[in-house]
Amino acid sequence: MELLRVVFRHYRWPFIAVMALSLASAGLGIGVIAFINRRLIEAHGDPLSVLPQFLGLIVLLLAITLGAQLALTTLGHHFVYRLRGHLIKRILDTDIERIEALGSANLMASLSSDIHHITVAFVRLPELVQGVILTLGSALYLAWLSPGMLAVTAVWVAVTVVVGWLLVSRVYQHLSRVRATEDRLYQDYASVIEGRKELALNRDRARRLFDETYTRNAREYRHHIIRSDTFHLSAVNWSNIMMLGAIGLVFFLANGLGWANTNVAATYSLTLLFLRTPLIQAVGALPTLLGAQVAFDKLESLELAEYRQAFTSGEALNHWQTLELRGVRFRYPAAEQSEGFEVGPIDLTLTRGEQVFLIGGNGSGKSTLARLLTGLYQPHDGEILLDAEALTAEQWEAYRRSFSAVFTDFHLFDRLVGQEGAAPDPALVQDWLERLGMQDKLQFDGDRVTNPQLSQGQRKRLALLLAVAEQRDFLLLDEWAADQDPQFRRTFYQALLPRLRELGKTVLAVSHDDAYFGHADRLLEMREGRLTELTGQQREQASRDAVGRLDDDTP
């Protein structure tokens, strides 16, 4: 069981201490049964003198049992806290190519559903551990009372456990399918929430999404969860009834066949009744542990980066003068219904402080080039050089620290971060708030924006403020001006870009605003995965009719 293995590996000594408490609890529980057998069933003398001893044992049993369960539960929550943190860190350290291949729905399902299943399993783990320990301890005590009756009872219990396990194994099969269906349901939830505007406009699309996609997945989930619960409840009730049957078997062996006297039979029955609840709870905990195993299997299948505690990124490579892509290629593999796509070979040299515009049609490779340039994607062929020196594998994270970006699908964070992760420069922030016309639009609590409910154009202005506050050398702006009104679009090209030049920033702007191409030092074009630089007559032509040429472009 992966859960127990991982816990024992990382929390060995606390786990052993908790097991010792559980052993003490089990031993004391058996001692209480022995006390009842010796001092209450076979009563001799004044019974009132026995009562304080009995009550003392009960209080002690309660304290130790509760302590053992609380200790194990607390240990479990520490483990889940650690597991969740490790998973988040592994996602942060995983290449963006892998993250994009997995998709947000799969990752959100793992962060919520898988972690939840592991949490529930750890909460139920005390029941399994105590059930096993109590069963073994009670078996030793019963063997001391009557080995023959124990042998027959053990066979009975073994049959109970084997059949229960067969039922529980079917639970595991259906839980695996439930987990796979959950991923698809999370995708459906995302479509309903993120596509709410389109679905409100097109009720036919909403109906088909509900009837053909969500309902199918929900029905499959319902089918497997019902089957899982059916086998689970069958296992629990089977164990419950068979334990009651074991009591009848004990009295039959004692009174019917004369294997033991009534006192021994009563002690056997009392012990079995004592074991009944822990054993049933242990059987009931098995599906949650199997669910945790399914969750661990799912987490393993994500193939995320290995866990590293530190955020090691190295010193930023800030003093370069030229950045070169030499023979760079990047290939997207063929999917089931689409051919593969290759970007490159790309040969490009950028000089510090340049402001370069990039144009290209949809699917031409602009976004891929942006990811290659910023180090988010690593080339499949070719190399990236700074001042004619090729980047090594150890320098990629440091290389990425030279870039800030506002992508078309940007995520808007609510906290300003300055250079090297420090607090942002207040003067710089105030200056750009005024330049962006946002000084009266945003409210701050320290470095955190407290009113992120903005229009799309304002959201992009805030995203640019976040990028500028980082004070990095290279700024990538992917169609940043597309959501701005005409007046502020002019401000961007005629005032903000010159200000970035004054700050010494190198800028690559993906732009379709042909009226402003004259503000670029260089004009690049991506077409069908190939990069060319437009100069002379080509650039003049692009400035006149870029929009028309892009409309005719095919990916």
N, C-alpha and C positions, 0 to 999 in steps of 0.2 A: 504494500500500500504506500503510494508516493507520499501521502500526507504524513504518515508516521515516520517515513524515512527522512523527509526533509526536516521535520521537527526535531528528530533525534540528532540529526547532523548539526543543526544550528543552535539547539537549546538542550544539549545532552544532559548537563548536570541539573538544571532546573527540572527537566523532564524526569530524570531519575529520582529527584527529591519528591516530585509529585507522585511518582509510582510508589515510593516508599510510604507516603501518606495513604495511598489507596490500599496498599497491602495492610497497613495498620488498621484502616477502616474495615477491611474484609475480615481480618483476624478478630477484631473486636466484635463484629457482627456475629461471627461464628461463636465467639465466647459468650455472647448474650444468649444464643440458642442453647449452648451447653449449660449455662447458668439456669435457664428455665427448666431444662431437662432434669438437672440434678437437684435444684433447690425448690422448684415450684411444682413440677409434675410429680417427682418423688419427694413430696414434702415431709419433713420431720421437724418436730418442735414447733416453736412459736412462729407462725408465718409473718407476723408484724415485724420481727427482727430482720427478716429478709428484704422487706419492702424498700428501706433506704438504700441498701446495696443495689437492688434492681434499678431503682430510679437513678442512682449515681451512674450505673453502667449505661443507661439510656441517654442521659445527658452527655456523657463522654462520647458515646457513639455518634450522637448528633453533631457535636463539635468537630470531631475528627472527620466525619463524612462530609459535612459542609465545608470544612477547611480544604479537604482534598479536591472537591468539585470546584470550589472557588479558585483554588490555585491553578488547576488545570484550565479552567475557563479564562482566567487572566492571562495565563501563558498563551492560550490560543489567540486572544485578541492582540497580544504583542506580536505574535507571529503574523497575523493577518495585516497588521499595520506595516510590518516589515515587507511582506509580500507585495502589498499595494505600492509601497514606495519603490521597491525594486522594479516592478512592472512599469511604472511611470518613467523611471530613469532609463530602463532598457528601451522604451519607446523613444525617449529623447536622444538616445545614442544610436538608434538604428538609422541606416541610410534612408533618405527620403524616397528613393526608388522603391524600397521594400514597403514603406509606409503607404505609398500611393497604390501599390499593388494589392495590399490588404484591404484598403478602404476604411473609412471612418466607422462604418456600421460594425464591422468585425471587431475593431479595436474597442469601440464603446461597449459592445456585448461582453468582451473579455473584462473590461474594467468594472462593469456593473454585474452582469450575470455570473461570470466565472468567480470573481472575488466573493460575491454573495454566497455561492454554493460552498466555497471553501470555508467561509465564515460560519455558515450553518453547520457544516461538518465538524468544525472544531468545537462549536458549542455543544454538539451531541457526543463528542469524543469521550467525555467523562462517563457517559452512560455505557459505552462499549467497554472501556477500560475496567470500570468497576464491575460490570456484568461478568467479564471474563475472570477477573481476580476472585470475585465471590464464588463463582462456579467451581473454580479449581480448589479454593480453600474449603468449600463445603464438601466437595468430593472426598478430600482427605479425612474430614471429620466423619462423614458417613461410612467410609471404609473402616474406620476404627470401630464404629458401632456394629456394623454387619457387612463383611466383605461380599457375601453372597447376594444380599439384597442390593448392594451397590452395583454389582456386575449386571444384574437384570435391569436395574433402573438406568444404568449407563447406556445399555443397548437401546432402551426406550428413548432416552434423551438424544442419543446419537442419531436415531432415525428421525427424531424431531428436527435436529439441527441440519441433517443432510437434505431433507425435503424443504426445510426453510431456506437453505442456501440455494437450492435449485430454483425456488421461486424468486429469490432475491437476484439471482443471475439474470433472470428475465427483466427485472427492474433495470439493471445496468444497460441492457441492450436498448430498451426503450428510452432511457435517459440520454443515451448517446444521440439518438435520433431527435429527441426533444431539443438538445443543445444545437444541433445543426439547423433545426427549424427556427430557433431563436434568432440566428444571424439574419435569416431572410425576413423575419418579422421586424427586426430593427431597421432593415432597409425600407420596409413598408412604412414604418413610423416616420422615418426621415422624409420619405416622399410626401406623406400627408402633411407634415409640419412645414418643411422647407418649400413645398410646392403649393402652399395654401392659396396664393393669389391666382395661379393658373387654374387650380382645381375649382376655385370659386367662379371663374369665368367660364369654364368648360365643364358642365355637370356630367356630360357624357364620359369625359376622361375620368372624372371622379368616380362615376359608377363602375367603369371598367376596372379601375384600380382597386376599388373595394370588392367587386364581385370576382374578378379573374385572378387577382394577385393576392390581396390581403386575405380574403375568405379562404382561398385554397391553402395558404400557409397556416392560417389559424385553425382550419379543420385538421390539417395534418398534426399540428401541435396538440390539439384537443385529443385526437385519436391516441397518440403515443403517451400523453400524460395520463389519460384514463387507464390505458393498459398498464402503465407503470404503477399507478395507484392501486389497480386491481391486484397485481402480483404482490405489492407491498402489504396491502391489507390482508391478503390471503396468508402471507408469511406470518404476520403478527397474530392473526386469529388461530392459525394452525398451531403456533407455539403456545398460545394461551390455552387452548383446549387440551393439547397434549400434556401440558404441565398439570392440569387438573386430572387428566387420566392417569398420570404417574402416581398421584396420591391414592387413587383407587387401587392401582396395581400394588402399591406398598401394603395396604391393609389386606389385600387378597393373599399376598405372599406371607404376611405375618399371621393373620387369623385363619385363612383358608388352608394354607400349606404348613403352618406352624414353623416358619423360618425364624421368627423372633417374637418376643412378647409385645404386649400392647404398648408399653412405655416406649420401646424402641420404634415401633411403628408410628407412634404419635410424634416422636422426635424427628423421624424421617419426614413425616407430613409437614411438620412445622418448618423444617429446613427447606422443603420444596416450595412451600408457600412464601417463605422468606426470599427464595431465589426467583420466584415467578415474576415479580415486577422488574428486578434488574435484568433478567434474561430477556423478557419481552422488550424492555427498553433497548437492550443491546441489539436485538434483531431489528427493532425499529430504527436504530441509528445506522444500520448497514447501508440502506439506500442513500442516506446523506453522504456517507463516506464514498460510496460508489459515484455519487454525483460530483464529489470533490475530485475523484480520480478522472472523471470525464473532463472536468474543468482544467486539471493539470495537463491532460492530453491536449486539450485545445490550446492552452497557453504555449505548450511546447511546439505545436504545429505552426504557430505564428512565426517562428524562426527569427526572433528579434536578436539584437546584439547582446553579447554577454554583459552581465552586470559589472559596472565600474562605479565605485563610490564617488570618486572625484570628478569634477567637471574640468578635465584636462584639455585645454585648447592651445596651450603654448602662447608665446609672445606674438602679437600681431605683426604681420610682415608689412610695415608701414612705409618703408623707405624706397620702394620700387619706383622706377621712372618709366619703364615700359612693361606692359603685360601682353603676352603673345600666346595665341592658340595656334599650334602648328600641327597640321594634318589630323585635326580632331574629328573623330567619328563617334556617333552614338546610334545604336540600333534598337528599335522597339520590336520585340518578337511578334510573329504573326499570331493573331487570335483566331477563334473558331470561324468567325464570319468576316474577317478582314485580313488583308495582307500586312506584312511587316513594313515598317517605315524607317528609313535611315536618314540621319542628318550628317552632312559632311561629304567629303573632307572639308574642314573649315580652316582657313589660314587667315588670321586676323592679328594685327598689332595695334594696341592702344597706348597712347602716351598720357602720362599723368596730367590732369587738368583739362583734358579734352571733353567736349560735349558732343556726343555722337547720337544721331537719331537712327532708329531701326524701323523699317517698314516691311510689310509682307502680308500676304493673304492668310485667311484662316487655314490652319493645318500646314503652313509653310515651314514651320520649325522655329518660329520666333521664341516661343516659351522654352523650348528645349535649349536653344542657344543661351537664353538668359540663365537657365539652371546650370548649364555647363560653365558659363563664364563666372558665376558666383560660387562654383564648387559644390553646389547641391547634387549635381550629377557628376560622376567621374567618367572620363572618356573611355570608350571601349578600345579605341586606337588613337594614336597621337599623344601629344603632351601639352601641358600648359607651362609657360616659362615666365619668370619674373627677372627682368634685366638679363635675359639670355641664359638663365639657369633654370633647369627643369625642376618642377615641384617633386618632392619625394613623398612617399606614402605617409611619413610622419608629419608632413607639413600641411596636410589638407585642412585640418581644423584651424590652424593658425591662418591659413590663406583665407578661409571664409570670414575671419574676423576683420578683413578689410572692407567688407560690404555691408551696406544697409539696402533695403529694398521695399518697394510698395508694389506687390503683384496685383494682377487683376482680381484674383480670388483671395485677397489679403484677409488676415484675421486682425481685428482691431483690439489690441490690448488696452487695458485701462490704466496702465502705470507707465510713467516716463522713466527711462533708464538712460543714464549718461555713459560717458566713456569708461571702458573697462568695467562696466556694471555698477559704477558709482552713481551718486545722485547727479541729476542733470545740471548743467550750468544755468542758473536762474536768468542771467542776462540774455543768454542765447534763446532760452524758451520764450521770454517776454518779447524779444525782438521778432521771433517768428510767429508768435501769436498775433502780433499786429500786422505783419506782412501777409498772413493768411486770412486776416479779417475775422479771427476767432476769439479775440480778447474778451468779447461780451457774450460769447456762445458757450464757453466751457467753465465749469466749476471744478475746483481742485481741493482735495484734502491731502496736503503734502504733495507727493508726486503722483497721486492717483486721481484720475478723472472720475467725477461722481455723477455726471449726467451724459452718458454715452448715447442717449436717444437723439440721433442726429440724422439729417438727410444723407443720401449717398454721397453727394458732393462734399458735404461737411465731414463725413466719415473719412473720405480720402484726404482732406486737408489735415485732419487729426493724425492720420497714418503718416503723412509726410512730416508732420511735427515730430512724431515719435522717431522716425528715421533720422531726421536732422539732429535730434537731441543725442543720438548715439555717437555722433562726431567721428564717423568712419570715413575713410578716404574715397570710397567708390559708392555711388548711389545709383541704383537701378530703379527706374520708374516705368512700369508696364502700363501704357495707355492711361497715365494718371489724369490727364486733362479731359478724358472722354466724358466724365460726369460733371464737368464744371460748366457754369453758364458762360456765354460768349465773352462777357466782360472779364471774368476771372481767368478764363482760358488765355486771354491776351495778357493778363497780369502774370500768369505762369511763365509764358515764353519771353516776355519783355522785361520782367522785373525779378522773378524768383530764380530763373536759370542764371542770369547775370550775377545775382547775389551768391549763388552756389559756386560760380566761377571765382568770385572774390575770396571765398572761403577755401579755395584750392581743391574743390571736389571734382573728381572725374565722374561724369554723368553719362549713362546710357539710357536713352528714353525711347521706348517703343511708342511710336506716334503715327497717326494717320492724318494729322492736321497739316495738310500740304501747304496751307497759307503761311505756315511758320517754319517751313523747312530751311529758310534762309538763316535762321538763328543757329543752325547746327554747324559745327566745325566740319563734320563729315556725315554723309548719308549712306547708310547700308541697306541692302535689301535681301530678304530671305525669300527664296522661291523653290518649292519642291525640295527642301532640305539643303539647298546650296546657298552660300553667302557670296554676294558681290557688292562692291563699293561703286556707287553712282557718282560720276564726276563729269564736269564739263556739260556737254549737251544732254547727257543722260539725266544729270541732276536737275537741269533746267526743265526738262520734260516732266520729271517726277513732280517738281514743284507746281507745274501747270495742271496735270491731270492724274495725280497719284490715286485719287479715289476711284476714278474710272478703271485704271489699270488693276487695282486691287480687286475690284468687283469681278473682273474677268479671270483673275488668278484661280487656279484649281489646286487643291492640296495634293 
